[in-house]
Amino acid sequence: MKSKTKKIPKFKTEEQERDFWAKNDATEFFDVKGGKKMNFPNLKPSTQTISIRLPEDLLEEIKVLANKRDVPYQSLIKILLRESLDDDSAA
């Protein structure tokens, strides 16, 4: 049996469309059963700037390790945080 989907209305502005999708479930408008998994390798995740205070000796250790790995120290901090979260989630 084919699933019934609702018709997507026409929008006059992008803001109207954004508001519509914020209040409605997309699965009511699209047949997701035939969907395919997609990869978007060039899509970069959103980032947010934060401020964090670190002991100077810890920051120096991070910079030395980053230099050994030939990556910027802020990138290394993100890598280490991700690895730590992944390890913690696996446990």
CORCOR-V404636 format. One record per helix or strand of 3 or more residues. SS is the DSSP state (a for helix, b for strand). FROM is the first residue (numbers start at 1). TO is the last residue. Records with the same first field share a line. If there is no record, write none. Layout:
# CORCOR-V404636
SS=FROM-TO + FROM-TO
This chain:
# CORCOR-V404636
a=14-23 + 26-28 + 32-34 + 56-69 + 73-90
